[in-house]
């Protein structure tokens, strides 16, 4: 609170340009992103509900998947509503506090998802490489600790970066050439020295990406070696199928992150950055529940049973009248 009171920029406002350079596409983009957000909300909340009500899905793998769905829902909800609003109104401003809060929450869920995927990789490693000890190793206590880790580090990382953002001053035209309050665009409109904030952000981002990828690559190397040594083709196919959905989600998520890291920082690259950020913050949260539901027999079977049970219940209620 003292930092906020001492920061004269707290009354500043920012203008999120978003996709305002394409006025003819505002309504089509609104309808497109509204559809994406609807699928995201229904898909992720539906996944959480299905896992909760289906006893056959009460396993560590689906416990982690339910938290991934929760993170995706929260991440998309932090970003997409403001994006939709700015597509249909002329006033695209956001307050300093609103921008900081959006960054704070988006950072928490982005970091949490990064390490939640790494946790899920470890879960697959234990399931494939030590199947007989899987239930003993992946105890409720360990699963709770593995889930708490990504959330805790996400909060710590976000609060650290947010603290240094609050020390910056903003003056003049605070026009943000993006649809979301990301760290890079916030510091780009600051009129004070942003060196420490930028270095810290780079260090945390590199640590998150490198450490999570090391965990994922290491676990999948062991998984690959174990699967290759399996004597039966059926066993190899079953092992690969249990990892297919997770590998797809990892490839899309980290592929997008690495692509954004490789984009040169120039005026001509802003559109590429915006499209990459859009895919990262809006599209991926929609894709994850689709990937895990369409490629997973257990989830599809649970959905089928839930639908059949619901239909039978409705039919029994209808016949009582």
N, C-alpha and C positions, 0 to 999 in steps of 0.2 A: 504493500500500500504506500509506503514511503517513497518507493521508486516511482510509482505512478504519479504521486503528488508532485514530485520534483521534476517530472518530465513534462515540459511545456508542449510536447507534441501530442498529448493525449486528446486534445481537442481537434486534431487534424483529421481530415477526411481524404480518402483515396478514391480514385475513379478506376474501376475495373473495365478496361476496354473490351475484354472478351473477344467476341467475333463481330464487333460493331462495324468493321470495315466491309462487311458483307450484308448490307441492309435488306437485300431481297431474300436472303436466306434465313432471316431471323425466325419466322414462323415455322418453316420446315425443320430448322435445327431444334426449335422448341419442342415440336412434336416428336422428333427423333429421340432427343435426350429424355423427354418425359416417358416415352416407351421404354427406353433403356433403364431408367430409374425405377419404373413400375416393376419390370422383370427382376431387377436387383432386389427390391424390397420383398416381393413375393417369393423369389427363389431362395434368398438367404434366410428369411424368417420361416419359410416353409421347411427348409432343410433342418433348422433348429427344432421345429415342432416335430418333424418326422423322427428325428433321432431321439427326442425326449419321450415320445409315446410308443416307440417300437423297442421291445425288450431285446430283440436280436441285434440291435444296433448299440447296445450299452457295452461297448468295448472301447479301449483306449484310442483306437484309430478314429472312431466316430466322435469321441469326446473332443479330440483335437479339431476335427472337422467342424463341429458345432461352434467352437471358438473362432475358427477361421471365418465362418459365416457371420458370426457376430461382429468381428472386426471389419469385414467387407461392408456389412450393412451400415455400421457407424461411420466408416470412412466415406462412403458414397453420400450419406445423409449430411455429412459435414460440408461437402462441396457442391453437390448437384442442385439443391434448392436455390442457392444464390445464383448459380449459373442459369437456371430456368427463369428466375426473376429478371435478370439482366437482359434476357432475350426478348422480353415483352414490355419493358418499361424504358423510358428515355433517361431517367435518373439512375445511373449506374454507380453511384457513390456508395462507399462503405466507410464506417467510422474507423478511427485508429484502433479502438478497443475491439470492434467487431472483426477487423482484419487480423489482429493479434490472436484473438480467440480462435478464429478459423485456422490459422497457422498452427496454434498449439494443439488443437484436436486432431487436425490432419496429420501432423507429425507423430503424435502418439500412435495413431492407428496404422500409419505407414511403417513405422519401426516395428510395431507389434506384429504386423503381417510378415515382415521380412524374417523375423526369428520364429514365428509360428510355423512357417514353411520348413525351417531348419529342424524344429522339434518334430514335425511330422516325418521328416526324413529319418531321424533317429528311431522313431517308432517303427518305420518300415524295415530299418536295419535289424532291430531286435526280432521282428516278426519273421523275417526271411532267414537270418543267420543263426538265430537261437529260438526256433519255434517251440521247442519243448519247455523252455524257461520263460516264454513270453509273458504268461499271466503272472508268474512270480516276480519277474523283473519290473514289468510295467504295473506296479501297484498303484492304488488310488493316491497314496501320498506322493509318489514320484510324479504321477500325471499332474497332480495339482501344482507341484513345484515347477514342472516343466512349462505349464501354462502361465503361472505367475511370473516367470522370468521375462518373457517378451513384454508383458504389460508393464512390469516394473521398469525395465530398461527404456521402454517407449516413453514413460512418464518422465524419467530422469533426463533423457536426451532432449525431450521437448521443452521441459522447464529450463534447462541450461541454455538452449538456443534462444528461448523466449526472453530470458533475463537480459541477455546481451542486446536483443532487439529493442527492449524497453529503454536501453541507455542511449539509443540513437535519437537524433533530432531530425525533424522533417519540416521543410519550408518550401514555399513556392508551389509549383505545379506538381502534385503527387499523382501522376497518371501511371497506372500499372498496366503494361501491355500483356495482360493475361486474364484468365477468368477466375483465378484462385490466388489467394495470398500465400505464395511460396516465399521461402527465405530469400532466394536470389532476386526476386522482383521487388521485395520490400527494401532490401539494402540498396538496390539500384536507384531508388528515389530519395535516399537519405542525403542530407547535406552535411553530415558529420563523418568522421573517420570510421569506416566500416571494416578495417583490416582484421581486427581481432575476431569480430563476428563471422567474417567470411572464412578465415582460417579454421576457426572452431567448427563451423558447419562442414567444411571440407573434411576435416579430421574425423568427425563423427560419422559422416556419410561413408567415407572410405572404410572405417572400422566396421560399420554395419554390413556393408556389401561384401567385403573381403572375408570377414569372420563367418558370416552366414553361408557364403559359397564354399568356404573350406569345409564346414561341417557337412553340407549337402554333398559335395564331391567326394569327401572321404567315405561317408556312409554308403554312397552308391557304388564306389569302387569295391568295397567289401561285399555289397549285395551282388554285383555283377560277377565277382569271382565265385561266390557261393552258388549262384544260379548255374554258372557254366559247369561246375563240378557235379551238379545233380545228375543222377543216372538216367532218369526218365524224362522224355520230352513233355509229358503231361505235367510233371512237377515244375519244369522250367517255365512252361506256358502259364501255369497258375501263379507262380512267383512274379513273373513279369506283369501279369494282369493286375496284381494287387498294387503295383507301383506305377502303372500307366497313367492313372488320373493325376497322381501327385507330380510325376515328371512333366506332364503337360502343363500343369499350373505353374510349376517352377520355371519352366522354359519361357512361358509368356511373361511372367512377372519380372524375372531377372533379365530377360532379353530386352524388355522395355526400359528397365533402369539403366542397363549398360548402353543402350542406344542413346538415351538422354545424356549420359556422361560423355559420349563421343561426339555429340553435336557441337560444332565450333560456336563460340560466343561472339556472334556478330549480329548486326541489324537484320541481315537477310535470313537469319536462322530462327527468328521469333515465331514464324508460323509453324515451322517444324517442331519447335519446343512446345508450342501450345497444343498441337495435335498429339505429340507424345505424352504430354501431361494429361490430356483428355483421356487417352487410352489407359493411362496409369491410374487415374483417380476415378473415372466414371465407367469405363468399359470392363476392366478386369474384375471389379466387384460383381458385375453381372455374369461374367464368364465362369467364375469358379463354381457356383452351384450347378450350372449347366454341365460342366466338365465332370463333376463328381456324381451327378445323377444319371447322365446319359451313358457313362462308361462303367457304372457300378451296379452289379446284379443285386446286391443286398438292398441298396437304396430303392431300386426299381421294384423289387419284390415287396418292400415295406410300403411303398406308395400304392401299389396294386391292392395290398391287403387293407390299407387304410381307406381307399376308395370303396372297395367292396363292403367293408364294415359300415361305412357311412351310408351307402346305398341301401343296405339291409335295414339299418336303423330308420332311415327316412321312409322306406316301404312299410315297415312295421307300424310307424306312426300314422301313415296314410290309411292303412287298412283298419285302424282302430276307429276311424270316424264313420 
